[in-house]
Amino acid sequence: MNIRFANRPDPLSRSARARLAEIVVCAALRLPLAALRQERRGVSRVAFGRQVAMYLAHVGLGLNLSQVGLAFGRDRTTVRHACALVEDRRSQPGFELALAALEAGVMLRLRAFEPESGR
């Protein structure tokens, strides 16, 4: 595995990781991608989807709060708040299972794009 790619993704990789989280969440929650990208908060279902996508980008894909905020057009404190809300819901067994499945799916797709260590 390329250490630079894994530990310090370049700007393009950071954006791709955030978009991957967005796409996975939109597919899982059946939300239009444009709804997640709107400037305003939107309806609660859309805001929740954005929060989960930000959480996945931060916790699952290793972006820091500022990087996630930049990718989603939000402030890092908004990302921190979103991550805290999602983390609080992890105590619900059904939500925990769904989030774990989303994290596994995102990680599986990410590994498909990582360069092999022998190159």
TORGURO-723586 format. One record per residue (C-alpha): residue number from 1; z, y, x. Coordinates in Angstrom, 1 decimal, m for minus. Layout:
+-----+--------+--------+--------+
|   k |      z |      y |      x |
+-----+--------+--------+--------+
| NUM |      Z |      Y |      X |
...
+-----+--------+--------+--------+
% end
This chain:
+-----+--------+--------+--------+
|   k |      z |      y |      x |
+-----+--------+--------+--------+
|   1 |    0.0 |    0.0 |    0.0 |
|   2 |   m0.8 |    3.5 |    1.2 |
|   3 |    2.6 |    5.1 |    1.7 |
|   4 |    1.2 |    8.7 |    1.2 |
|   5 |   m0.3 |    7.6 |   m2.2 |
|   6 |    2.9 |    5.9 |   m3.3 |
|   7 |    5.5 |    8.5 |   m2.3 |
|   8 |    3.7 |   11.8 |   m2.3 |
|   9 |    0.7 |   11.8 |   m4.6 |
|  10 |   m1.9 |   14.5 |   m3.9 |
|  11 |   m2.7 |   17.1 |   m6.6 |
|  12 |   m5.5 |   15.1 |   m8.1 |
|  13 |   m3.4 |   11.9 |   m8.2 |
|  14 |   m0.5 |   13.9 |   m9.8 |
|  15 |   m2.9 |   15.1 |  m12.6 |
|  16 |   m4.3 |   11.6 |  m13.0 |
|  17 |   m0.8 |   10.1 |  m13.4 |
|  18 |    0.1 |   12.7 |  m16.0 |
|  19 |   m3.1 |   12.1 |  m17.9 |
|  20 |   m2.5 |    8.3 |  m17.7 |
|  21 |    1.0 |    8.8 |  m19.3 |
|  22 |   m0.6 |   11.0 |  m22.0 |
|  23 |   m3.3 |    8.5 |  m22.9 |
|  24 |   m0.9 |    5.6 |  m23.1 |
|  25 |    1.5 |    7.5 |  m25.4 |
|  26 |   m1.3 |    8.8 |  m27.6 |
|  27 |   m2.7 |    5.3 |  m28.0 |
|  28 |    0.8 |    3.8 |  m28.7 |
|  29 |    1.7 |    6.5 |  m31.2 |
|  30 |   m1.8 |    7.0 |  m32.6 |
|  31 |   m1.8 |   10.7 |  m31.8 |
|  32 |   m4.9 |   12.7 |  m30.9 |
|  33 |   m4.9 |   13.7 |  m27.3 |
|  34 |   m5.6 |   17.3 |  m28.2 |
|  35 |   m2.4 |   17.4 |  m30.2 |
|  36 |   m0.3 |   16.5 |  m27.2 |
|  37 |   m2.1 |   19.2 |  m25.1 |
|  38 |   m1.6 |   22.1 |  m27.5 |
|  39 |    0.4 |   25.1 |  m26.3 |
|  40 |    2.8 |   25.1 |  m29.2 |
|  41 |    5.4 |   22.5 |  m29.9 |
|  42 |    3.6 |   21.1 |  m32.9 |
|  43 |    5.1 |   18.7 |  m35.5 |
|  44 |    8.0 |   16.6 |  m34.4 |
|  45 |    5.9 |   13.5 |  m34.0 |
|  46 |    3.6 |   15.3 |  m31.5 |
|  47 |    6.5 |   16.9 |  m29.7 |
|  48 |    8.2 |   13.5 |  m29.4 |
|  49 |    5.0 |   12.0 |  m28.0 |
|  50 |    4.7 |   14.7 |  m25.4 |
|  51 |    8.4 |   14.2 |  m24.5 |
|  52 |    7.8 |   10.5 |  m24.0 |
|  53 |    4.6 |   11.2 |  m21.9 |
|  54 |    6.5 |   13.6 |  m19.7 |
|  55 |    9.3 |   11.1 |  m19.3 |
|  56 |    6.8 |    8.4 |  m18.2 |
|  57 |    5.2 |   10.8 |  m15.8 |
|  58 |    8.5 |   11.6 |  m14.2 |
|  59 |   10.5 |    8.4 |  m14.3 |
|  60 |    7.7 |    5.8 |  m14.4 |
|  61 |    5.1 |    7.5 |  m12.3 |
|  62 |    7.2 |    9.4 |   m9.8 |
|  63 |    6.2 |   13.0 |  m10.4 |
|  64 |    9.0 |   15.6 |  m10.0 |
|  65 |   10.0 |   17.8 |  m12.8 |
|  66 |    7.9 |   20.8 |  m11.6 |
|  67 |    4.8 |   18.6 |  m11.2 |
|  68 |    5.2 |   17.2 |  m14.7 |
|  69 |    5.7 |   20.7 |  m16.1 |
|  70 |    2.5 |   21.9 |  m14.4 |
|  71 |    0.5 |   19.0 |  m15.7 |
|  72 |    1.7 |   19.4 |  m19.2 |
|  73 |    1.7 |   23.2 |  m19.3 |
|  74 |    5.5 |   23.4 |  m19.6 |
|  75 |    8.4 |   24.6 |  m17.6 |
|  76 |   10.4 |   22.1 |  m15.5 |
|  77 |   13.5 |   22.8 |  m17.6 |
|  78 |   11.5 |   21.7 |  m20.7 |
|  79 |   10.6 |   18.5 |  m18.8 |
|  80 |   14.2 |   18.0 |  m17.9 |
|  81 |   15.2 |   18.4 |  m21.6 |
|  82 |   12.5 |   16.0 |  m22.7 |
|  83 |   13.6 |   13.4 |  m20.2 |
|  84 |   17.2 |   13.7 |  m21.3 |
|  85 |   16.2 |   13.3 |  m25.0 |
|  86 |   14.2 |   10.2 |  m24.2 |
|  87 |   17.0 |    8.8 |  m22.0 |
|  88 |   19.5 |    9.3 |  m24.8 |
|  89 |   17.3 |    7.2 |  m27.2 |
|  90 |   17.1 |    4.3 |  m24.7 |
|  91 |   20.4 |    3.0 |  m26.2 |
|  92 |   18.4 |    2.0 |  m29.3 |
|  93 |   17.2 |   m1.5 |  m28.7 |
|  94 |   13.8 |   m1.1 |  m30.5 |
|  95 |   13.1 |    2.1 |  m28.7 |
|  96 |   14.2 |    0.6 |  m25.3 |
|  97 |   11.8 |   m2.3 |  m25.8 |
|  98 |    8.9 |    0.0 |  m26.8 |
|  99 |    9.5 |    2.3 |  m23.8 |
| 100 |    9.8 |   m0.6 |  m21.4 |
| 101 |    6.5 |   m1.9 |  m22.6 |
| 102 |    4.9 |    1.6 |  m22.2 |
| 103 |    6.3 |    1.8 |  m18.7 |
| 104 |    5.0 |   m1.6 |  m17.8 |
| 105 |    1.6 |   m0.8 |  m19.1 |
| 106 |    1.4 |    2.5 |  m17.2 |
| 107 |    2.5 |    0.8 |  m14.0 |
| 108 |    0.0 |   m2.0 |  m14.4 |
| 109 |   m2.8 |    0.5 |  m14.9 |
| 110 |   m1.6 |    2.6 |  m11.9 |
| 111 |   m1.6 |   m0.5 |   m9.6 |
| 112 |   m5.2 |   m1.1 |  m10.5 |
| 113 |   m6.2 |    2.2 |   m8.9 |
| 114 |   m4.0 |    2.0 |   m5.8 |
| 115 |   m5.8 |    1.3 |   m2.5 |
| 116 |   m5.1 |   m2.0 |   m0.9 |
| 117 |   m2.8 |   m2.1 |    2.1 |
| 118 |   m5.4 |   m3.9 |    4.3 |
| 119 |   m7.9 |   m1.1 |    4.3 |
+-----+--------+--------+--------+
% end
